[in-house]
Amino acid sequence: MKVTKRQLRRIIKEEKAKLLREGLAQEENLDNAITEYVNDLAEQRGVDPLELKADVLSFVEGWFEHEATAEY
């Protein structure tokens, strides 16, 4: 079965949209997990959860930046 250029473009567009939706869902799940962890930890330690979340997110972003630039 041959696939026309138009069909191929449509398939690629649909798959890209699917991957973007899945990526956003995973990002939301990660944010929810971080928020739950931070709230529990902040309650245990008696600190402001918003400040703690900012610190955790800063650490995570720094880790990803470091991993992106690390040489293997």
Beta strands, then each sheet from edge to edge (+ up, - down):
end
